[in-house]
Amino acid sequence: MLRASPAELRKAAQTANVLVRAGINFVCMPALDDADIASLRAESLRRIAQLADQAEQDAASCA
């Protein structure tokens, strides 16, 4: 099992807290290795960009 450092755990907890404060539903997933961490982070960024695009479209349609 790959054990995370305290700094990595703090960063993950901070990220989760930001999502919670923004009201974004999320799923916490364990990472298997460094490559998996990179893949999961890239997917998260892609999904956040998708949410931002959707919010912009919703705002434009309300205006």
N, C-alpha and C positions, 0 to 999 in steps of 0.2 A: 504494500500500500504506500502510495506517495503521500507523505505528510507535508502539509502546508506550513510555511513559517508564520510566526505571529504577525508579521507585516502583511503577508498575503491574506491572512484571515481578516485583519482589520480592513484592508481594502475591499474585500468581498462583502463584509458587513456594511461598510459605508455605501457601497453600490446598491445593495439591497435596500438600505434605508432611503436612498434617493428615489428609488422606484416606488417605494411605499408612500413617501410624501407626495409624489407626483400622481398617485392613484393608479399606477400601472401594475396590472396583474402580472405575476412572473412565477416561474417554476425554478426552484433551487435544484441544481444537478451536481453530483460529484464529478470531478474531472479525473480521468484515468492517468494522464501523463501531460507533459508540456505541450505536445502537439494537440492533444484534445483540448487543453485550456485555450490555445490559440484559435482552434476551430470554433469552440463555443463562444469565445469573445467576438469573433468575426460575425457569427450568426446573430448574436445579441445586437451588435452595432447595425447590422442590416435590418433587423426587425425594428429597432428604435427609429431608424431613418424612415422606414415604411410607416410607422405610427405618426411621425412628424408630417410626412406627405399627406397622409389621410386627414390629419387635423387641419392642415392648410386648405385642403379641398373642402372640408366641412365649413371652415370659416368663410371661404370664398362663396360658397353656395348660400350662406346665411346673409351675406352682404347685399 
